[in-house]
Amino acid sequence: MATEPQRFNPDLTRRRFLQGTAFAGVAAFLAACTSGAPESNPPASISIPTPPPATPTPAPASPTPVPSPTGPLKFANWPAYIDLTGKAYDTGEYTKGSSPTIEQFKKAIGVDVDYVEAIEDNKTFYAKIQPQLQAGTPTGWDLIVITDWLAAKVISKGWAEAIDHGNVPNAVNNLQDSLKNQVWDKNNDFHFPWQSGMTGIGFNTKVLASAKIAEPKSLKDLYAIQSSKVSFLTESRDTFGLGLLKLGKSADPSSPTILDDLQAVHDDIKPLVEKGLIFADNSYLKNFAAKKTWAAMVWSGDLASSGTEGDTFKVPEEGVMIWTDNMVIPKGAVNKYTAELMINFVYDPKIAAQIEDYVYYVCPVKGADVEIKKLDPGAESNPLIFPTADIVAKYHNFQFLTDDAEAKLDELYLDLTGG
């Protein structure tokens, strides 16, 4: 892959090298994929908590004044999930002024942005904002980025503001077709995707070589590595979804045997916990850097955007989890119109390409592949950003659980983690 043009930071060679190595495992995997593609969207039979609320009927077109942006925009996102420059470019930790996209938005719109890496996992973040949502009071955020299942829950409970499509023409026109028509918000009245990603295996080649351990190709290989040097994810759907694949069981949440299958995954992981297995959120990046963790269940873009030399993402032989993180405006957002302007801004293919060239997640924006080629020739064929059909064939979606299955999952996961 070519070195990035000198747009923001003149010394990007080290990071470009790391990105090249981080997805090497994906590239090596492609030729071996032969299985048929499962449905990546949740099937219509999956139980969503309640139907999405009815979208207000649009008012007839009239010469009403365009609202003025207000701010600061309170934007909650995950770590290492937006383009960065300067020192932040290498550390992967946002600091004020370090994101070209945020700075360009501020200049274009004329309002400040309070961008905070406030989300480490969905359940912890949800626990923080749920009391305000239930009480009908503002959460303190204007725009949040949450994963499919939680976005569906928030929307179904009427806790999300309806997005005025007239304010987000880029999003309406440029959303990838594969991400449209979600059963929990078919017309994107309440959400637009931020990024999609895969959950698979991450490891450090140098550390494993020093320990004389073969690089894991499968989930069975991952489970066999010294447990005290391995971490699984605090996102229970990812951990148990991969656990189902490891056991050769269906990762279809509507499977009639799902409760028994979840128990089997728990029983398979429990001995690893007793031998020192830990559960990590995005903190696994720091654990990799400190060599505390040798191999882990990880999210696909992290090791490319913020990893250290030798960190590699691998598509397991058994398959990967696929998910989408979505922009949602929580009910009562003080700066709703500005949040809509941000959604529209990041769906400009040029801005989307700029973000993708840092985060290395699956892009939701049509035309970004053309634009990213101008920034970083070769990135348009990066399978972490624009997955091939062979990778898509390994997708499994374990997002939308029935109430019984979710309760069972919570019980089993609590037993494994102790909290």
C-alpha positions as semicolon CSV with decimal commas, in nm:
position;residue;x (nm);y (nm);z (nm)
1;M;0,000;0,000;0,000
2;A;0,133;0,345;-0,089
3;T;0,226;0,598;0,173
4;E;-0,055;0,846;0,237
5;P;-0,020;1,183;0,064
6;Q;0,108;1,447;0,305
7;R;-0,227;1,603;0,391
8;F;-0,208;1,640;0,768
9;N;0,098;1,457;0,900
10;P;0,425;1,433;0,706
11;D;0,546;1,111;0,870
12;L;0,295;0,833;0,821
13;T;0,523;0,550;0,715
14;R;0,514;0,356;1,043
15;R;0,137;0,366;1,066
16;R;0,091;0,269;0,702
17;F;0,317;-0,029;0,764
18;L;0,110;-0,132;1,065
19;Q;-0,210;-0,107;0,864
20;G;-0,059;-0,323;0,595
21;T;0,034;-0,596;0,841
22;A;-0,286;-0,574;1,043
23;F;-0,504;-0,695;0,758
24;A;-0,257;-0,943;0,615
25;G;-0,451;-1,224;0,778
26;V;-0,763;-1,116;0,590
27;A;-0,588;-1,110;0,256
28;A;-0,437;-1,454;0,313
29;F;-0,778;-1,586;0,399
30;L;-0,954;-1,481;0,079
31;A;-0,843;-1,760;-0,148
32;A;-0,963;-2,028;0,094
33;C;-1,323;-1,903;0,137
34;T;-1,582;-2,114;-0,039
35;S;-1,892;-2,123;0,182
36;G;-2,224;-1,964;0,082
37;A;-2,321;-1,623;0,218
38;P;-2,567;-1,617;0,507
39;E;-2,817;-1,335;0,548
40;S;-2,630;-1,043;0,706
41;N;-2,941;-0,844;0,791
42;P;-3,162;-0,971;1,075
43;P;-3,435;-1,200;0,938
44;A;-3,791;-1,072;0,967
45;S;-3,871;-1,345;1,221
46;I;-3,630;-1,206;1,480
47;S;-3,808;-1,045;1,774
48;I;-3,753;-0,671;1,802
49;P;-3,868;-0,542;2,145
50;T;-4,156;-0,338;1,998
51;P;-4,224;-0,195;1,653
52;P;-4,052;0,134;1,578
53;P;-4,267;0,435;1,664
54;A;-4,462;0,590;1,381
55;T;-4,268;0,861;1,207
56;P;-4,447;1,196;1,214
57;T;-4,618;1,274;0,885
58;P;-4,403;1,527;0,701
59;A;-4,554;1,872;0,683
60;P;-4,636;2,005;0,336
61;A;-4,352;2,188;0,171
62;S;-4,356;2,554;0,269
63;P;-4,111;2,843;0,274
64;T;-4,034;2,792;0,643
65;P;-3,702;2,934;0,758
66;V;-3,405;2,698;0,774
67;P;-3,302;2,648;1,137
68;S;-2,969;2,784;1,253
69;P;-2,709;2,541;1,386
70;T;-2,664;2,546;1,761
71;G;-2,388;2,402;1,971
72;P;-2,166;2,276;2,096
73;L;-2,265;1,946;1,939
74;K;-2,230;1,675;2,205
75;F;-2,106;1,370;2,014
76;A;-2,042;1,036;2,192
77;N;-1,843;0,777;1,999
78;W;-1,611;0,480;2,051
79;P;-1,229;0,507;2,076
80;A;-1,021;0,502;1,756
81;Y;-1,331;0,564;1,546
82;I;-1,264;0,888;1,357
83;D;-0,975;1,023;1,152
84;L;-0,691;1,177;1,351
85;T;-0,376;1,372;1,282
86;G;-0,061;1,484;1,466
87;K;0,031;1,292;1,781
88;A;-0,321;1,151;1,802
89;Y;-0,269;0,990;1,461
90;D;-0,024;0,740;1,610
91;T;-0,172;0,705;1,958
92;G;-0,528;0,656;1,833
93;E;-0,660;0,877;2,114
94;Y;-0,868;1,179;2,020
95;T;-0,772;1,518;2,161
96;K;-0,941;1,847;2,081
97;G;-0,833;1,967;1,738
98;S;-0,689;1,633;1,629
99;S;-0,962;1,518;1,388
100;P;-0,965;1,681;1,043
101;T;-1,330;1,581;0,999
102;I;-1,438;1,747;1,324
103;E;-1,237;2,059;1,248
104;Q;-1,372;2,083;0,893
105;F;-1,729;2,043;1,022
106;K;-1,676;2,317;1,280
107;K;-1,547;2,552;1,012
108;A;-1,824;2,466;0,765
109;I;-2,112;2,487;1,012
110;G;-1,979;2,748;1,251
111;V;-2,039;2,564;1,577
112;D;-1,811;2,385;1,819
113;V;-1,813;2,006;1,864
114;D;-1,763;1,834;2,197
115;Y;-1,648;1,497;2,063
116;V;-1,591;1,243;2,339
117;E;-1,473;0,882;2,320
118;A;-1,739;0,798;2,576
119;I;-1,844;0,448;2,463
120;E;-1,640;0,139;2,551
121;D;-1,925;-0,112;2,522
122;N;-2,296;-0,083;2,454
123;K;-2,437;-0,208;2,783
124;T;-2,224;0,017;3,001
125;F;-2,310;0,324;2,794
126;Y;-2,678;0,229;2,785
127;A;-2,682;0,199;3,164
128;K;-2,557;0,559;3,184
129;I;-2,822;0,711;2,957
130;Q;-3,120;0,485;3,025
131;P;-3,243;0,673;3,335
132;Q;-3,262;1,000;3,139
133;L;-3,429;0,831;2,842
134;Q;-3,689;0,670;3,067
135;A;-3,752;0,996;3,247
136;G;-3,792;1,188;2,921
137;T;-3,503;1,422;2,998
138;P;-3,200;1,503;2,778
139;T;-2,912;1,256;2,804
140;G;-2,650;1,526;2,759
141;W;-2,569;1,392;2,411
142;D;-2,690;1,514;2,071
143;L;-2,547;1,226;1,868
144;I;-2,451;0,878;1,984
145;V;-2,304;0,579;1,801
146;I;-2,451;0,246;1,914
147;T;-2,458;-0,106;1,774
148;D;-2,753;-0,261;1,587
149;W;-2,927;-0,433;1,877
150;L;-2,908;-0,130;2,106
151;A;-3,009;0,111;1,830
152;A;-3,313;-0,109;1,767
153;K;-3,400;-0,108;2,136
154;V;-3,366;0,270;2,177
155;I;-3,568;0,335;1,862
156;S;-3,841;0,085;1,947
157;K;-3,894;0,248;2,286
158;G;-3,947;0,589;2,128
159;W;-3,622;0,723;2,272
160;A;-3,475;0,852;1,945
161;E;-3,551;1,172;1,757
162;A;-3,687;1,133;1,405
163;I;-3,428;1,244;1,149
164;D;-3,550;1,502;0,899
165;H;-3,443;1,352;0,567
166;G;-3,446;1,697;0,413
167;N;-3,149;1,782;0,634
168;V;-2,947;1,471;0,543
169;P;-2,956;1,440;0,161
170;N;-2,604;1,293;0,149
171;A;-2,708;1,012;0,384
172;V;-3,031;0,943;0,197
173;N;-2,853;0,930;-0,140
174;N;-2,524;0,763;-0,043
175;L;-2,618;0,490;0,206
176;Q;-2,501;0,152;0,080
177;D;-2,795;-0,058;-0,041
178;S;-2,696;-0,350;0,181
179;L;-2,761;-0,136;0,489
180;K;-3,109;-0,023;0,390
181;N;-3,445;-0,173;0,489
182;Q;-3,350;-0,286;0,839
183;V;-3,656;-0,444;1,000
184;W;-3,620;-0,219;1,304
185;D;-3,608;0,107;1,104
186;K;-3,686;0,031;0,741
187;N;-3,675;0,388;0,611
188;N;-3,383;0,515;0,823
189;D;-3,619;0,750;1,002
190;F;-3,418;0,723;1,324
191;H;-3,067;0,603;1,236
192;F;-2,788;0,604;0,980
193;P;-2,488;0,370;0,996
194;W;-2,154;0,508;1,113
195;Q;-1,938;0,203;1,034
196;S;-1,979;-0,171;1,005
197;G;-1,722;-0,418;1,125
198;M;-1,626;-0,776;1,183
199;T;-1,541;-0,953;1,505
200;G;-1,267;-1,211;1,466
201;I;-0,922;-1,302;1,597
202;G;-0,642;-1,058;1,671
203;F;-0,287;-1,148;1,765
204;N;0,070;-1,020;1,763
205;T;0,292;-1,220;1,530
206;K;0,617;-1,127;1,707
207;V;0,489;-1,214;2,053
208;L;0,352;-1,550;1,939
209;A;0,675;-1,629;1,757
210;S;0,877;-1,551;2,072
211;A;0,652;-1,779;2,272
212;K;0,682;-2,048;2,002
213;I;0,304;-2,051;1,952
214;A;0,153;-2,099;1,606
215;E;-0,058;-1,814;1,476
216;P;-0,426;-1,902;1,531
217;K;-0,624;-1,972;1,217
218;S;-0,942;-2,079;1,391
219;L;-1,135;-2,010;1,707
220;K;-1,029;-2,352;1,831
221;D;-0,667;-2,236;1,796
222;L;-0,746;-1,918;1,990
223;Y;-0,901;-2,113;2,276
224;A;-0,588;-2,331;2,294
225;I;-0,349;-2,041;2,364
226;Q;-0,247;-1,979;2,727
227;S;-0,565;-1,838;2,880
228;S;-0,392;-1,574;3,092
229;K;-0,261;-1,418;2,768
230;V;-0,597;-1,414;2,589
231;S;-0,898;-1,182;2,611
232;F;-1,255;-1,215;2,491
233;L;-1,491;-0,920;2,449
234;T;-1,714;-0,736;2,693
235;E;-1,969;-0,726;2,412
236;S;-2,141;-1,051;2,505
237;R;-2,305;-1,094;2,165
238;D;-1,964;-1,098;1,999
239;T;-1,808;-1,336;2,250
240;F;-2,098;-1,581;2,251
241;G;-2,156;-1,548;1,876
242;L;-1,799;-1,656;1,805
243;G;-1,832;-1,917;2,079
244;L;-2,123;-2,072;1,892
245;L;-1,919;-2,088;1,572
246;K;-1,628;-2,246;1,758
247;L;-1,858;-2,527;1,873
248;G;-1,999;-2,573;1,525
249;K;-2,340;-2,448;1,636
250;S;-2,574;-2,210;1,459
251;A;-2,522;-1,840;1,523
252;D;-2,881;-1,776;1,415
253;P;-3,050;-1,609;1,716
254;S;-3,383;-1,764;1,614
255;S;-3,248;-2,122;1,635
256;P;-3,487;-2,343;1,837
257;T;-3,188;-2,473;2,037
258;I;-3,040;-2,131;2,112
259;L;-3,084;-2,150;2,493
260;D;-2,907;-2,484;2,515
261;D;-2,643;-2,365;2,271
262;L;-2,569;-2,056;2,480
263;Q;-2,526;-2,279;2,783
264;A;-2,280;-2,491;2,586
265;V;-2,076;-2,182;2,497
266;H;-2,068;-2,079;2,863
267;D;-1,952;-2,424;2,968
268;D;-1,681;-2,415;2,701
269;I;-1,546;-2,075;2,815
270;K;-1,571;-2,129;3,191
271;P;-1,249;-2,337;3,221
272;L;-1,060;-2,062;3,035
273;V;-1,182;-1,803;3,286
274;E;-1,060;-2,022;3,569
275;K;-0,717;-2,025;3,402
276;G;-0,696;-1,644;3,370
277;L;-0,896;-1,544;3,061
278;I;-1,005;-1,181;3,082
279;F;-1,280;-0,983;2,910
280;A;-1,186;-0,650;2,750
281;D;-1,347;-0,364;2,563
282;N;-1,134;-0,137;2,344
283;S;-0,875;-0,163;2,622
284;Y;-0,742;-0,470;2,443
285;L;-0,547;-0,224;2,226
286;K;-0,347;-0,114;2,530
287;N;-0,313;-0,475;2,642
288;F;-0,167;-0,567;2,302
289;A;0,075;-0,274;2,315
290;A;0,192;-0,378;2,664
291;K;0,222;-0,744;2,551
292;K;-0,021;-0,833;2,829
293;T;-0,246;-0,989;2,565
294;W;-0,106;-1,212;2,294
295;A;-0,428;-1,300;2,114
296;A;-0,791;-1,198;2,150
297;M;-1,135;-1,163;2,006
298;V;-1,114;-0,818;1,842
299;W;-1,298;-0,577;1,615
300;S;-1,165;-0,566;1,261
301;G;-1,045;-0,207;1,221
302;D;-0,883;-0,153;1,559
303;L;-0,549;-0,324;1,499
304;A;-0,508;-0,141;1,169
305;S;-0,601;0,201;1,306
306;S;-0,435;0,185;1,648
307;G;-0,233;-0,134;1,673
308;T;0,137;-0,195;1,722
309;E;0,385;-0,367;1,493
310;G;0,295;-0,731;1,441
311;D;-0,072;-0,692;1,536
312;T;-0,285;-0,888;1,289
313;F;-0,655;-0,939;1,230
314;K;-0,763;-1,286;1,119
315;V;-1,093;-1,406;0,978
316;P;-1,143;-1,734;1,168
317;E;-1,200;-2,046;0,965
318;E;-1,538;-2,085;1,135
319;G;-1,660;-1,736;1,033
320;V;-1,692;-1,383;1,172
321;M;-1,957;-1,177;1,344
322;I;-2,085;-0,879;1,142
323;W;-2,237;-0,573;1,303
324;T;-2,308;-0,207;1,235
325;D;-2,266;0,090;1,466
326;N;-2,528;0,354;1,403
327;M;-2,570;0,726;1,453
328;V;-2,880;0,797;1,661
329;I;-3,008;1,128;1,798
330;P;-3,135;1,057;2,149
331;K;-3,473;1,196;2,248
332;G;-3,453;1,547;2,384
333;A;-3,123;1,630;2,213
334;V;-3,060;2,002;2,257
335;N;-2,881;2,040;1,921
336;K;-3,085;1,805;1,700
337;Y;-3,045;2,008;1,379
338;T;-2,667;2,027;1,423
339;A;-2,662;1,649;1,476
340;E;-2,844;1,607;1,144
341;L;-2,587;1,831;0,978
342;M;-2,311;1,608;1,115
343;I;-2,483;1,296;0,978
344;N;-2,507;1,466;0,640
345;F;-2,145;1,583;0,655
346;V;-1,993;1,239;0,715
347;Y;-2,196;1,093;0,427
348;D;-2,012;1,312;0,180
349;P;-1,794;1,050;0,002
350;K;-1,484;1,269;0,037
351;I;-1,531;1,299;0,412
352;A;-1,622;0,931;0,442
353;A;-1,302;0,836;0,259
354;Q;-1,103;1,057;0,493
355;I;-1,253;0,878;0,794
356;E;-1,210;0,531;0,641
357;D;-0,846;0,595;0,563
358;Y;-0,790;0,613;0,937
359;V;-1,041;0,380;1,103
360;Y;-1,024;0,089;0,854
361;Y;-1,380;-0,031;0,918
362;V;-1,641;-0,135;0,663
363;C;-1,761;0,178;0,485
364;P;-2,136;0,255;0,468
365;V;-2,104;0,533;0,208
366;K;-2,137;0,491;-0,168
367;G;-1,856;0,657;-0,361
368;A;-1,605;0,650;-0,077
369;D;-1,402;0,384;-0,259
370;V;-1,344;0,624;-0,549
371;E;-1,244;0,905;-0,315
372;I;-1,016;0,695;-0,095
373;K;-0,816;0,592;-0,401
374;K;-0,724;0,958;-0,446
375;L;-0,601;0,980;-0,087
376;D;-0,432;0,644;-0,055
377;P;-0,397;0,436;-0,374
378;G;-0,464;0,072;-0,292
379;A;-0,695;0,139;0,003
380;E;-0,996;0,097;-0,225
381;S;-0,916;-0,275;-0,242
382;N;-0,850;-0,314;0,132
383;P;-1,077;-0,600;0,246
384;L;-1,122;-0,448;0,591
385;I;-1,287;-0,140;0,437
386;F;-1,449;-0,288;0,128
387;P;-1,490;-0,664;0,198
388;T;-1,490;-0,905;-0,093
389;A;-1,772;-1,151;-0,158
390;D;-1,558;-1,427;-0,007
391;I;-1,541;-1,246;0,325
392;V;-1,909;-1,156;0,314
393;A;-1,975;-1,528;0,275
394;K;-1,836;-1,579;0,627
395;Y;-2,064;-1,321;0,792
396;H;-2,289;-1,417;1,083
397;N;-2,525;-1,173;1,256
398;F;-2,591;-1,242;1,624
399;Q;-2,742;-0,906;1,714
400;F;-3,116;-0,956;1,751
401;L;-3,210;-1,195;2,031
402;T;-3,549;-1,291;2,166
403;D;-3,620;-1,172;2,519
404;D;-3,561;-1,525;2,654
405;A;-3,230;-1,560;2,472
406;E;-3,112;-1,218;2,586
407;A;-3,199;-1,295;2,948
408;K;-3,013;-1,625;2,922
409;L;-2,713;-1,458;2,762
410;D;-2,700;-1,195;3,036
411;E;-2,718;-1,463;3,308
412;L;-2,442;-1,673;3,155
413;Y;-2,216;-1,380;3,076
414;L;-2,252;-1,243;3,429
415;D;-2,142;-1,579;3,564
416;L;-1,830;-1,570;3,347
417;T;-1,731;-1,212;3,419
418;G;-1,858;-1,170;3,772
419;G;-2,003;-0,830;3,690
